[in-house]
């Protein structure tokens, strides 16, 4: 088993080199790992595979993970696996860590020889949550293993980082993402995007994030790309004025994404209520309302950021065309629209050399949205700034 490559790390040489030799029964896994790398690089898949290997390790179990254990881990149904996600709108709260991890880590396993705790969004832990986790990382029980997932290692508290074995996940190449999308689209008859050129565009626009590429290839992703283009197009000379509120489609798309996330949380809480004693139901209902509200806000903000990143990339692609480097463009399936927008810019008296300044305005707006400014006002201001800078 120790010589094998852990599932999910086939295209991640560093992760394979660190985790492969640690696999039981031959390896000696660490008590804590920090999987760090961009979204969609395979951290979650590798964490599930590693958790399955750890929970399969019992006397006489052999080298390969138990298939029944693997299936239960994939479904999140193993009693010795705890998977924690942030419930705060923008951060992981101390309640996410306290009982589910710190307290639970002191209890012996239910059926396996180990307990595994996977903590998503370790870079979103507030100081209280991080400090609460430190004690467990410093003096863990022998049967407990913690796997922390973070998109940005530098955003994790240094004292947390120093107590974990680091496992790096690199961004996936566009070719690898395109191949993955092609395999998934082939099995999905209702896929929104299936043309090879469109799949390649989604792969490149995702910037190494396979999960984002999947979203962009979905009906919601197609709508988001259209909304981002509408916002940009209204800022071009001679096109629709910002007074037409071109950012509305982007807000609507983000709102729909947020509402869907909130409904998911509400449905999950409703399914739990029948299993709880009557005296605990009201408390759980209140918690569920708060959790749904935070999930809705989190997804809405994420969708807005994705939409604005698409605006940035569209401006960058226009610049590539203006500099006679079309091969560097990301939106491979929108070459005609990019050429038309570049022509509109020039015909309206705009200067392609102003495109980097426009990109900076979008980047500043993305930053401001992460700081809880009013979304409508931020997008309105961006629309007028883009129109001003592109008109020269």
TORLUM-849832 format. One record per residue (C-alpha): residue number from 1; residue in one letter; chain; y, x, z. Coordinates in steps of 0.05 Angstrom, whole numbers. Layout:
REM TORLUM-849832
num; residuo; cadena; yy; xx; zz
NUM; A; A; Y; X; Z
...
This chain:
REM TORLUM-849832
num; residuo; cadena; yy; xx; zz
1; X; A; 0; 0; 0
2; X; A; 48; 56; 18
3; X; A; 44; 84; -53
4; X; A; 62; 18; -84
5; X; A; 131; -5; -104
6; X; A; 157; -63; -64
7; X; A; 168; -126; -105
8; X; A; 241; -135; -121
9; X; A; 256; -60; -122
10; X; A; 227; -43; -191
11; X; A; 296; -30; -219
12; X; A; 324; -2; -154
13; X; A; 300; 70; -147
14; X; A; 334; 84; -81
15; X; A; 309; 21; -48
16; X; A; 238; 34; -75
17; X; A; 240; 105; -48
18; X; A; 261; 83; 22
19; X; A; 220; 19; 30
20; X; A; 156; 39; -7
21; X; A; 134; 92; 43
22; X; A; 151; 46; 101
23; X; A; 104; -9; 80
24; X; A; 46; -22; 129
25; X; A; -8; -8; 144
26; X; A; 5; 66; 128
27; X; A; 80; 67; 134
28; X; A; 122; 63; 197
29; X; A; 179; 14; 184
30; X; A; 245; 23; 220
31; X; A; 270; -29; 269
32; X; A; 333; -41; 229
33; X; A; 354; -36; 156
34; X; A; 420; -48; 120
35; X; A; 409; -69; 48
36; X; A; 476; -59; 14
37; X; A; 498; -69; -57
38; X; A; 534; -119; -102
39; X; A; 515; -192; -104
40; X; A; 455; -208; -148
41; X; A; 427; -137; -145
42; X; A; 362; -161; -114
43; X; A; 374; -153; -39
44; X; A; 348; -222; -20
45; X; A; 285; -217; -63
46; X; A; 270; -148; -34
47; X; A; 283; -173; 37
48; X; A; 233; -230; 27
49; X; A; 181; -184; -2
50; X; A; 191; -133; 55
51; X; A; 188; -188; 107
52; X; A; 123; -214; 77
53; X; A; 93; -144; 80
54; X; A; 113; -136; 153
55; X; A; 87; -204; 174
56; X; A; 21; -193; 137
57; X; A; 6; -130; 178
58; X; A; -50; -149; 225
59; X; A; -115; -113; 243
60; X; A; -164; -120; 186
61; X; A; -111; -149; 140
62; X; A; -120; -96; 86
63; X; A; -67; -61; 44
64; X; A; -40; -120; 4
65; X; A; 5; -174; 35
66; X; A; -31; -238; 52
67; X; A; -17; -288; -5
68; X; A; -11; -346; 44
69; X; A; 40; -307; 84
70; X; A; 78; -289; 21
71; X; A; 83; -363; 1
72; X; A; 107; -384; 70
73; X; A; 159; -329; 71
74; X; A; 183; -351; 3
75; X; A; 191; -422; 28
76; X; A; 223; -399; 93
77; X; A; 167; -432; 131
78; X; A; 138; -374; 171
79; X; A; 150; -381; 246
80; X; A; 161; -307; 256
81; X; A; 215; -302; 202
82; X; A; 287; -320; 219
83; X; A; 336; -322; 161
84; X; A; 409; -325; 183
85; X; A; 468; -343; 138
86; X; A; 542; -345; 157
87; X; A; 566; -414; 177
88; X; A; 640; -397; 182
89; X; A; 685; -413; 124
90; X; A; 700; -340; 114
91; X; A; 660; -303; 166
92; X; A; 596; -300; 207
93; X; A; 607; -329; 277
94; X; A; 577; -307; 342
95; X; A; 537; -372; 346
96; X; A; 502; -350; 282
97; X; A; 476; -288; 318
98; X; A; 470; -306; 391
99; X; A; 411; -353; 397
100; X; A; 378; -344; 328
101; X; A; 374; -268; 333
102; X; A; 395; -237; 399
103; X; A; 358; -287; 443
104; X; A; 300; -298; 395
105; X; A; 287; -224; 387
106; X; A; 265; -220; 460
107; X; A; 209; -270; 449
108; X; A; 140; -247; 426
109; X; A; 116; -267; 357
110; X; A; 83; -335; 347
111; X; A; 25; -312; 302
112; X; A; 41; -246; 269
113; X; A; 45; -178; 301
114; X; A; 119; -174; 286
115; X; A; 182; -216; 283
116; X; A; 230; -206; 225
117; X; A; 304; -226; 225
118; X; A; 342; -226; 159
119; X; A; 418; -230; 167
120; X; A; 457; -247; 104
121; X; A; 531; -230; 101
122; X; A; 529; -174; 151
123; X; A; 596; -152; 122
124; X; A; 625; -220; 142
125; X; A; 609; -214; 216
126; X; A; 670; -220; 260
127; X; A; 678; -170; 317
128; X; A; 647; -215; 369
129; X; A; 585; -227; 328
130; X; A; 578; -154; 310
131; X; A; 586; -132; 382
132; X; A; 536; -184; 405
133; X; A; 485; -156; 356
134; X; A; 495; -84; 377
135; X; A; 452; -89; 440
136; X; A; 393; -114; 400
137; X; A; 401; -58; 349
138; X; A; 406; -5; 404
139; X; A; 346; -28; 445
140; X; A; 302; -72; 400
141; X; A; 234; -97; 423
142; X; A; 178; -59; 390
143; X; A; 156; -120; 349
144; X; A; 226; -138; 322
145; X; A; 252; -116; 254
146; X; A; 323; -132; 231
147; X; A; 343; -132; 157
148; X; A; 418; -137; 147
149; X; A; 445; -155; 77
150; X; A; 516; -135; 57
151; X; A; 553; -134; -9
152; X; A; 600; -79; 16
153; X; A; 575; -27; 65
154; X; A; 645; -5; 82
155; X; A; 661; -75; 109
156; X; A; 605; -71; 161
157; X; A; 624; -47; 230
158; X; A; 610; 28; 233
159; X; A; 571; 22; 298
160; X; A; 525; -28; 263
161; X; A; 517; 18; 202
162; X; A; 500; 78; 246
163; X; A; 441; 40; 277
164; X; A; 409; 19; 212
165; X; A; 370; 55; 158
166; X; A; 411; 48; 95
167; X; A; 380; 20; 31
168; X; A; 424; 21; -31
169; X; A; 420; -31; -86
170; X; A; 456; -14; -150
171; X; A; 486; -65; -199
172; X; A; 437; -89; -251
173; X; A; 452; -68; -323
174; X; A; 474; -123; -371
175; X; A; 410; -111; -411
176; X; A; 367; -123; -349
177; X; A; 405; -186; -331
178; X; A; 401; -211; -403
179; X; A; 326; -201; -403
180; X; A; 320; -238; -338
181; X; A; 362; -296; -363
182; X; A; 322; -299; -427
183; X; A; 257; -305; -388
184; X; A; 286; -360; -344
185; X; A; 318; -398; -401
186; X; A; 252; -397; -438
187; X; A; 221; -436; -382
188; X; A; 280; -485; -374
189; X; A; 284; -537; -429
190; X; A; 350; -563; -401
191; X; A; 386; -496; -396
192; X; A; 460; -501; -414
193; X; A; 461; -433; -448
194; X; A; 403; -408; -489
195; X; A; 431; -372; -550
196; X; A; 419; -296; -545
197; X; A; 493; -281; -556
198; X; A; 514; -328; -500
199; X; A; 462; -300; -453
200; X; A; 488; -230; -468
201; X; A; 559; -253; -454
202; X; A; 538; -284; -387
203; X; A; 502; -219; -369
204; X; A; 563; -177; -384
205; X; A; 614; -224; -352
206; X; A; 573; -223; -287
207; X; A; 588; -148; -277
208; X; A; 519; -132; -250
209; X; A; 510; -196; -210
210; X; A; 447; -232; -233
211; X; A; 461; -293; -190
212; X; A; 530; -300; -221
213; X; A; 500; -293; -290
214; X; A; 454; -351; -275
215; X; A; 513; -392; -253
216; X; A; 553; -376; -315
217; X; A; 493; -397; -358
218; X; A; 489; -464; -322
219; X; A; 528; -528; -340
220; X; A; 575; -514; -282
221; X; A; 585; -443; -306
222; X; A; 601; -466; -376
223; X; A; 653; -514; -347
224; X; A; 682; -458; -304
225; X; A; 690; -412; -364
226; X; A; 726; -467; -402
227; X; A; 772; -481; -343
228; X; A; 790; -407; -337
229; X; A; 805; -402; -411
230; X; A; 849; -465; -408
231; X; A; 891; -432; -352
232; X; A; 900; -369; -393
233; X; A; 913; -403; -459
234; X; A; 970; -445; -431
235; X; A; 1007; -380; -414
236; X; A; 1007; -355; -486
237; X; A; 1071; -361; -527
238; X; A; 1072; -425; -568
239; X; A; 1013; -457; -530
240; X; A; 1014; -512; -477
241; X; A; 1066; -501; -423
242; X; A; 1047; -486; -351
243; X; A; 1084; -552; -337
244; X; A; 1021; -587; -363
245; X; A; 984; -563; -300
246; X; A; 931; -522; -337
247; X; A; 901; -498; -271
248; X; A; 877; -569; -255
249; X; A; 811; -560; -291
250; X; A; 796; -497; -250
251; X; A; 812; -533; -185
252; X; A; 768; -591; -206
253; X; A; 710; -546; -223
254; X; A; 717; -509; -157
255; X; A; 722; -574; -120
256; X; A; 658; -600; -152
257; X; A; 622; -536; -132
258; X; A; 647; -542; -61
259; X; A; 628; -616; -56
260; X; A; 557; -601; -79
261; X; A; 550; -547; -26
262; X; A; 575; -594; 28
263; X; A; 526; -648; 7
264; X; A; 469; -599; 11
265; X; A; 486; -582; 83
266; X; A; 494; -655; 101
267; X; A; 426; -672; 71
268; X; A; 393; -615; 108
269; X; A; 423; -638; 174
270; X; A; 402; -710; 161
271; X; A; 330; -686; 151
272; X; A; 332; -651; 219
273; X; A; 357; -710; 258
274; X; A; 292; -748; 258
275; X; A; 258; -688; 291
276; X; A; 308; -683; 348
277; X; A; 309; -720; 414
278; X; A; 360; -776; 415
279; X; A; 405; -740; 465
280; X; A; 413; -681; 418
281; X; A; 426; -719; 353
282; X; A; 500; -733; 364
283; X; A; 513; -659; 379
284; X; A; 475; -638; 316
285; X; A; 513; -690; 275
286; X; A; 579; -661; 298
287; X; A; 555; -590; 283
288; X; A; 531; -614; 215
289; X; A; 599; -643; 197
290; X; A; 632; -577; 214
291; X; A; 579; -536; 177
292; X; A; 586; -580; 115
293; X; A; 662; -572; 116
294; X; A; 656; -496; 121
295; X; A; 603; -493; 66
296; X; A; 647; -535; 21
297; X; A; 707; -490; 32
298; X; A; 666; -427; 23
299; X; A; 638; -449; -44
300; X; A; 704; -476; -69
301; X; A; 739; -410; -53
302; X; A; 682; -371; -86
303; X; A; 686; -414; -149
304; X; A; 761; -404; -154
305; X; A; 752; -329; -146
306; X; A; 699; -329; -201
307; X; A; 744; -369; -246
308; X; A; 802; -321; -237
309; X; A; 756; -262; -249
310; X; A; 738; -294; -316
311; X; A; 813; -298; -331
312; X; A; 819; -224; -316
313; X; A; 761; -208; -362
314; X; A; 788; -251; -418
315; X; A; 854; -213; -414
316; X; A; 816; -148; -414
317; X; A; 776; -170; -475
318; X; A; 841; -186; -511
319; X; A; 865; -116; -495
320; X; A; 800; -87; -522
321; X; A; 811; -124; -588
322; X; A; 884; -102; -591
323; X; A; 861; -30; -583
324; X; A; 808; -37; -637
325; X; A; 750; -32; -588
326; X; A; 715; -100; -595
327; X; A; 648; -69; -574
328; X; A; 676; -64; -503
329; X; A; 689; -138; -496
330; X; A; 649; -179; -447
331; X; A; 654; -249; -478
332; X; A; 610; -233; -537
333; X; A; 601; -306; -554
334; X; A; 676; -319; -559
335; X; A; 700; -268; -610
336; X; A; 736; -320; -652
337; X; A; 773; -350; -592
338; X; A; 794; -281; -569
339; X; A; 821; -263; -637
340; X; A; 858; -330; -640
341; X; A; 890; -318; -572
342; X; A; 910; -247; -591
343; X; A; 941; -274; -655
344; X; A; 979; -327; -616
345; X; A; 1005; -274; -569
346; X; A; 1031; -231; -626
347; X; A; 1059; -289; -667
348; X; A; 1097; -314; -606
349; X; A; 1132; -247; -597
350; X; A; 1087; -223; -541
351; X; A; 1065; -151; -534
352; X; A; 991; -135; -522
353; X; A; 1016; -76; -480
354; X; A; 1036; -127; -428
355; X; A; 964; -149; -418
356; X; A; 950; -99; -361
357; X; A; 1010; -128; -323
358; X; A; 980; -198; -332
359; X; A; 914; -173; -305
360; X; A; 949; -147; -243
361; X; A; 980; -215; -231
362; X; A; 911; -247; -232
363; X; A; 883; -194; -185
364; X; A; 941; -207; -136
365; X; A; 927; -281; -137
366; X; A; 853; -270; -123
367; X; A; 873; -229; -62
368; X; A; 922; -282; -38
369; X; A; 868; -337; -43
370; X; A; 825; -296; 4
371; X; A; 881; -301; 55
372; X; A; 883; -377; 59
373; X; A; 944; -392; 17
374; X; A; 952; -461; -15
375; X; A; 907; -461; -75
376; X; A; 949; -507; -118
377; X; A; 1013; -468; -107
378; X; A; 979; -401; -118
379; X; A; 950; -423; -185
380; X; A; 1016; -455; -206
381; X; A; 1054; -391; -190
382; X; A; 1002; -350; -228
383; X; A; 1008; -395; -289
384; X; A; 1083; -386; -293
385; X; A; 1078; -311; -280
386; X; A; 1028; -303; -336
387; X; A; 1072; -342; -383
388; X; A; 1131; -298; -365
389; X; A; 1096; -231; -372
390; X; A; 1059; -249; -436
391; X; A; 1123; -273; -468
392; X; A; 1154; -206; -452
